[in-house]
Amino acid sequence: MRIAFAGTPDFARVALQALLDAGLELVLVLTQPDRPAGRGMQLQASPVKQCATSRGIAVAQPRSLRLDGKFPDDARAAHAALAAARADVLVAAAYGLILPAWVLQMPRHGCFNIHASLLPRWRGAAPIHRAIEAGDAQTGVTIMQMDEGLDTGAMLLREALAIAPRETTGTLHDRLATLGGVLIVRALKELQQGELQATPQPSEGISYAHKISKAESALDWSLPAEVLERRVRAFNPFPGTHTAHGDVTVKLWECEIDSNCRNADQRCGHVLYINSNGIGVACGDASVLRLTALQRAGGKRLAAGEFLRGHPMAVGDRLGAAPESRAP
């Protein structure tokens, strides 16, 4: 079976590597164009491109797949490459471009997507972030037969993972990427054996994982500590959360709910205590959030005690939302 693959970041690279390790035939890889990265802002190939080229697989990097769009020459070149590849199926994972109808229809078995949620919950761009932020007990991976809707296609395989109490998007991403690689290999082997079954998504339980906006990174201390603690984990490592201490922007990386302390006077954002365990901050609903790992602009991520040696705080200081332009 001839397989084309469309993906860009590390989540997709894990799946591509799993297909290669399983001995499946990869005939073409689509990935995003090289982007400037690092301190020198040099052009850098995506993780998927690096994996593909190391194995001698043909790579196409169109800026668009829309034949009537802004980059029609790119789309026509991709069309020709996919037609020449004669793929039986195309596997997509975090590609970053919408697959138009001509792509969905070209492979004999259509296009399969590796989606990092238990569909129909968390359709859309940021399913891992939103699952943690919402306090979900579990998430998972769905292998989906793609159609022209937003993650609306029939489900081919679906497997759940429990979300650990201290889970971050970074740790959950890695576990889901591994599971996605296992499931896509299983799906393609079942397809070869004629055993793969498609199940329409239920009409109940639909939710959308909207793209993370920069404005969401600034913590609103009037929210309950439980909500803020989940957001800090959900936005770790990207885009991170931040607040302001005076005119200094501080990123917050780790925290915990202090169930033994209450914010009796509702002075949200004020520092209630500083001790060896961290910095206690008053939040909404009389709750308290203890900050345990922080980072100043241009500095390193530090445990609270180390951070305070270079950036002192005092009980009664007020933390507030930092301007986006100051975020480290």
C-alpha positions as CSV (number, residue, x, y, z in Angstrom):
1,M,0.0,0.0,0.0
2,R,1.4,3.4,-1.1
3,I,1.1,6.1,1.6
4,A,1.3,9.8,1.4
5,F,1.8,11.9,4.6
6,A,0.9,15.5,5.4
7,G,2.3,17.0,8.7
8,T,4.6,19.5,10.1
9,P,5.5,19.6,13.8
10,D,6.9,17.0,16.2
11,F,3.5,15.5,16.9
12,A,3.3,14.5,13.2
13,R,7.0,13.4,13.1
14,V,6.3,10.8,15.7
15,A,3.5,9.4,13.5
16,L,5.7,9.4,10.4
17,Q,8.4,7.6,12.3
18,A,5.9,5.0,13.5
19,L,4.8,4.3,9.9
20,L,8.4,4.0,8.8
21,D,9.3,1.7,11.7
22,A,6.4,-0.5,10.7
23,G,7.9,-1.0,7.3
24,L,5.0,0.8,5.4
25,E,5.7,2.4,2.1
26,L,5.9,6.2,2.2
27,V,5.8,7.7,-1.3
28,L,5.4,11.4,-0.6
29,V,5.5,13.8,2.3
30,L,3.7,17.2,2.4
31,T,4.9,19.7,5.0
32,Q,5.0,23.4,5.6
33,P,7.7,25.6,4.0
34,D,10.9,26.1,6.0
35,R,10.5,28.9,8.6
36,P,13.0,31.2,10.3
37,A,13.8,30.0,13.8
38,G,16.4,30.4,16.6
39,R,18.4,33.4,17.6
40,G,19.8,33.8,14.1
41,M,16.4,33.4,12.5
42,Q,17.8,31.0,10.0
43,L,15.5,28.9,7.8
44,Q,14.7,25.6,9.5
45,A,13.1,22.5,8.1
46,S,10.1,21.1,10.0
47,P,10.6,18.0,12.1
48,V,8.5,16.1,9.5
49,K,10.8,17.3,6.6
50,Q,13.9,16.4,8.6
51,C,12.6,12.9,9.2
52,A,11.5,12.4,5.5
53,T,14.7,13.6,3.9
54,S,16.8,11.4,6.3
55,R,14.9,8.4,4.8
56,G,15.0,9.6,1.2
57,I,11.3,10.3,0.8
58,A,10.1,12.9,-1.7
59,V,9.0,16.1,0.0
60,A,6.6,18.9,-1.2
61,Q,6.2,22.2,0.7
62,P,3.4,24.1,-0.9
63,R,2.3,27.4,0.7
64,S,-1.3,26.6,-0.2
65,L,-3.3,23.7,-1.6
66,R,-6.0,25.8,-3.0
67,L,-5.9,25.8,-6.8
68,D,-7.9,29.1,-6.9
69,G,-6.0,30.6,-3.9
70,K,-3.1,33.0,-3.4
71,F,-0.4,30.5,-4.4
72,P,-1.9,28.6,-7.3
73,D,1.5,27.5,-8.7
74,D,2.3,25.9,-5.4
75,A,-1.1,24.1,-5.4
76,R,-0.7,22.9,-9.0
77,A,2.8,21.6,-8.2
78,A,1.4,19.7,-5.1
79,H,-1.4,18.3,-7.3
80,A,1.1,17.0,-9.8
81,A,3.3,15.5,-7.0
82,L,0.4,13.7,-5.3
83,A,-0.9,12.4,-8.7
84,A,2.5,11.1,-9.5
85,A,2.8,9.4,-6.1
86,R,-0.3,7.3,-6.8
87,A,-1.0,7.1,-3.1
88,D,-3.6,4.6,-1.9
89,V,-4.2,6.7,1.3
90,L,-3.0,10.0,2.7
91,V,-2.3,10.3,6.4
92,A,-2.6,13.8,7.9
93,A,-1.4,14.9,11.3
94,A,-1.0,18.6,12.4
95,Y,-0.3,19.6,8.9
96,G,-1.3,23.3,9.2
97,L,-3.1,23.6,5.8
98,I,-6.7,22.8,5.0
99,L,-7.0,19.8,2.6
100,P,-9.3,20.9,-0.2
101,A,-11.7,18.4,-1.9
102,W,-9.2,17.5,-4.6
103,V,-6.7,16.2,-2.0
104,L,-9.4,14.3,-0.1
105,Q,-10.6,12.6,-3.2
106,M,-7.3,11.7,-4.9
107,P,-6.1,8.7,-2.9
108,R,-8.0,5.5,-3.4
109,H,-8.9,5.2,0.3
110,G,-9.1,9.0,0.9
111,C,-7.4,10.7,3.8
112,F,-7.0,9.7,7.4
113,N,-6.4,12.2,10.2
114,I,-4.7,11.7,13.5
115,H,-6.7,13.9,15.9
116,A,-5.6,14.4,19.5
117,S,-8.9,14.2,21.2
118,L,-11.9,11.8,21.7
119,L,-14.1,13.2,18.9
120,P,-16.6,14.8,18.8
121,R,-15.1,16.5,21.9
122,W,-12.5,19.1,21.1
123,R,-12.7,19.4,17.3
124,G,-10.4,22.2,16.1
125,A,-6.9,23.6,16.5
126,A,-6.0,23.2,20.1
127,P,-7.5,20.0,21.5
128,I,-4.7,19.2,24.0
129,H,-4.6,22.7,25.5
130,R,-8.4,22.8,25.9
131,A,-8.8,19.4,27.4
132,I,-6.4,20.3,30.2
133,E,-7.8,23.8,30.6
134,A,-11.3,22.4,31.0
135,G,-10.3,19.9,33.6
136,D,-11.2,16.8,31.6
137,A,-10.4,13.5,33.3
138,Q,-9.4,11.9,30.0
139,T,-8.6,12.6,26.4
140,G,-7.2,10.4,23.6
141,V,-6.6,10.0,19.9
142,T,-9.1,9.5,17.1
143,I,-8.2,8.2,13.7
144,M,-10.7,9.9,11.4
145,Q,-11.7,9.5,7.8
146,M,-11.4,13.1,6.6
147,D,-14.2,15.0,4.9
148,E,-14.6,18.7,4.1
149,G,-15.9,19.6,7.6
150,L,-13.9,20.7,10.6
151,D,-13.0,17.3,12.2
152,T,-16.4,16.0,11.3
153,G,-15.4,12.8,9.5
154,A,-16.3,9.2,10.5
155,M,-14.2,7.6,13.3
156,L,-12.0,4.7,12.3
157,L,-10.2,4.1,15.6
158,R,-10.4,5.8,19.0
159,E,-8.5,5.2,22.2
160,A,-8.6,7.1,25.5
161,L,-5.8,8.3,27.9
162,A,-6.2,9.5,31.4
163,I,-5.1,13.1,32.1
164,A,-2.8,13.1,35.1
165,P,-3.4,15.6,37.9
166,R,-0.2,17.6,37.2
167,E,-0.3,17.0,33.4
168,T,0.9,19.8,31.1
169,T,0.3,20.2,27.4
170,G,3.9,19.3,26.9
171,T,3.7,16.0,28.7
172,L,0.3,15.1,27.3
173,H,1.4,16.1,23.8
174,D,4.2,13.5,23.9
175,R,1.9,10.7,25.2
176,L,-0.7,11.5,22.6
177,A,1.8,11.6,19.8
178,T,3.0,8.2,20.7
179,L,-0.5,6.8,20.9
180,G,-1.3,8.5,17.5
181,G,1.6,6.6,15.9
182,V,0.4,3.3,17.3
183,L,-3.2,3.8,16.2
184,I,-2.4,5.0,12.6
185,V,-0.2,1.9,12.1
186,R,-3.0,-0.3,13.4
187,A,-5.6,1.5,11.2
188,L,-3.5,1.1,8.0
189,K,-2.9,-2.6,8.8
190,E,-6.6,-3.1,9.3
191,L,-7.3,-1.3,6.1
192,Q,-5.0,-3.7,4.2
193,Q,-6.8,-6.6,5.8
194,G,-10.2,-5.3,5.0
195,E,-11.1,-5.0,8.7
196,L,-11.3,-1.3,9.2
197,Q,-14.8,0.0,10.1
198,A,-16.0,3.6,10.0
199,T,-18.4,4.9,12.7
200,P,-20.2,8.3,12.3
201,Q,-19.5,10.8,15.0
202,P,-22.3,11.2,17.5
203,S,-24.3,14.5,17.4
204,E,-24.0,14.9,21.1
205,G,-21.0,16.0,23.0
206,I,-19.5,18.3,20.3
207,S,-17.1,21.0,21.5
208,Y,-14.5,23.1,19.7
209,A,-10.9,23.7,20.7
210,H,-10.4,27.2,19.5
211,K,-6.9,28.4,18.7
212,I,-5.1,29.9,21.7
213,S,-4.9,33.7,21.6
214,K,-2.1,35.8,23.1
215,A,-4.6,37.6,25.2
216,E,-5.4,34.4,27.1
217,S,-1.8,34.2,28.4
218,A,-2.3,37.1,30.9
219,L,-3.8,35.6,34.1
220,D,-6.9,37.2,35.5
221,W,-6.6,36.9,39.3
222,S,-10.3,37.4,39.8
223,L,-10.8,33.8,38.5
224,P,-10.7,30.9,40.9
225,A,-7.4,29.3,41.7
226,E,-8.6,26.0,40.2
227,V,-9.2,27.7,36.8
228,L,-5.8,29.5,36.8
229,E,-3.9,26.3,37.9
230,R,-5.4,24.4,34.9
231,R,-4.6,27.3,32.5
232,V,-0.9,27.4,33.6
233,R,-0.6,23.7,32.9
234,A,-2.6,23.9,29.7
235,F,-0.3,26.7,28.3
236,N,2.9,25.0,29.3
237,P,5.1,25.1,27.2
238,F,3.3,27.2,24.7
239,P,2.3,30.0,24.8
240,G,2.9,30.2,28.6
241,T,1.1,32.4,31.1
242,H,2.2,35.7,32.5
243,T,1.4,38.4,34.9
244,A,3.0,41.7,36.0
245,H,4.8,42.7,39.1
246,G,5.2,46.5,38.9
247,D,6.6,47.2,35.5
248,V,8.2,43.7,35.2
249,T,6.5,40.9,33.2
250,V,6.8,37.5,34.9
251,K,6.0,34.2,33.2
252,L,4.4,31.5,35.5
253,W,5.3,27.9,34.7
254,E,4.3,25.9,37.8
255,C,1.8,26.4,40.5
256,E,-0.6,24.6,42.8
257,I,-3.9,25.3,44.6
258,D,-3.4,26.1,48.3
259,S,-6.4,24.5,49.9
260,N,-5.2,25.3,53.4
261,C,-5.3,29.1,52.9
262,R,-8.3,31.3,52.1
263,N,-8.4,34.8,50.5
264,A,-10.9,36.1,53.0
265,D,-10.9,39.8,51.9
266,Q,-11.1,39.0,48.1
267,R,-8.1,41.2,47.3
268,C,-7.4,39.3,44.0
269,G,-3.9,39.4,42.7
270,H,-2.3,40.4,46.1
271,V,0.6,38.4,47.5
272,L,-0.7,36.8,50.7
273,Y,2.5,35.1,51.8
274,I,6.0,34.1,50.8
275,N,7.7,31.0,52.2
276,S,9.8,28.0,51.3
277,N,6.9,26.5,49.4
278,G,6.3,29.4,47.1
279,I,4.3,32.6,46.7
280,G,0.7,32.6,47.7
281,V,-1.6,34.9,45.5
282,A,-5.2,35.8,46.3
283,C,-7.6,34.6,43.6
284,G,-11.4,34.7,43.0
285,D,-13.9,32.8,45.1
286,A,-11.6,33.3,48.2
287,S,-9.1,30.8,46.8
288,V,-5.3,31.0,46.8
289,L,-2.8,29.9,44.2
290,R,0.8,29.1,45.2
291,L,3.4,30.0,42.5
292,T,6.3,27.6,42.5
293,A,8.2,28.2,39.2
294,L,8.6,31.6,37.5
295,Q,10.6,33.4,34.9
296,R,11.5,37.0,34.4
297,A,11.9,38.5,30.9
298,G,15.3,37.4,29.5
299,G,15.9,35.1,32.4
300,K,15.7,31.4,33.2
301,R,12.8,29.4,34.5
302,L,13.5,29.2,38.3
303,A,11.9,27.7,41.4
304,A,10.2,30.4,43.5
305,G,13.0,30.7,46.1
306,E,15.7,31.2,43.4
307,F,13.5,33.6,41.5
308,L,12.9,35.8,44.6
309,R,16.6,36.2,45.2
310,G,16.9,38.0,41.9
311,H,13.4,39.6,41.9
312,P,12.2,40.3,45.4
313,M,8.5,40.4,46.2
314,A,6.7,41.4,49.5
315,V,3.5,40.4,51.1
316,G,0.8,42.9,50.0
317,D,2.4,43.4,46.5
318,R,-0.2,43.3,43.7
319,L,0.2,41.2,40.6
320,G,-1.7,42.2,37.5
321,A,-2.0,41.4,33.8
322,A,1.1,42.3,31.8
323,P,1.1,44.1,28.5
324,E,1.5,41.6,25.6
325,S,4.5,43.4,24.3
326,R,6.4,42.8,27.6
327,A,5.8,39.0,27.7
328,P,9.2,37.2,27.7
